[in-house]
Amino acid sequence: MPKFLVVFASLTGNTEEMADLIVEGIQSAGAEVDVKQSMDVDADVLLAYDAFILGAYTWGDGELPDEFLDFYEDMDELDLAGKKAAVFGSGDTAYDQFAAAVDLLADKLKERGAELVQESLKIELNPSTEDKDVCRNFGKHFAGAVISVV
């Protein structure tokens, strides 16, 4: 069975709630998953996993949160070829760039050689009841996509 990891940063709890729901989805597919906050691990932790999902809220006008900056910069040293990945995050459509931190993470993963196996997930602020199902399905679909190719 592939090893799964979810790494996230959350300020208000919205992205953490998304992470928890995505983990539920991965587990519902029969997979085990580890969960870490971005400020508590180094980016090289990704090398120990077959598949991972990164999640962050967007700060200001489209920036990564401070808690994710070191992790993000340290990814420049990694070769993620052969790794399966996806990205999620919360944002606010009041800004010109909605959940742009998600796009920054997705671009970095592609640059480092990871294969994004599904489209990124962006949620407006905190997950609604409908969004909660979307998050669970995001995790379940990710696990299914990874398990079917490993």
PyMOL commands that set and color helices and strands:
alter all, ss='L'
color gray80, all
select helices_A, chain A and resi 14-28+38-40+43-48+66-77+100-111+129-149
alter helices_A, ss='H'
color red, helices_A
select strands_A, chain A and resi 4-9+33-37+51-56+84-91+115-116+121-124
alter strands_A, ss='S'
color yellow, strands_A
deselect
rebuild
show_as cartoon
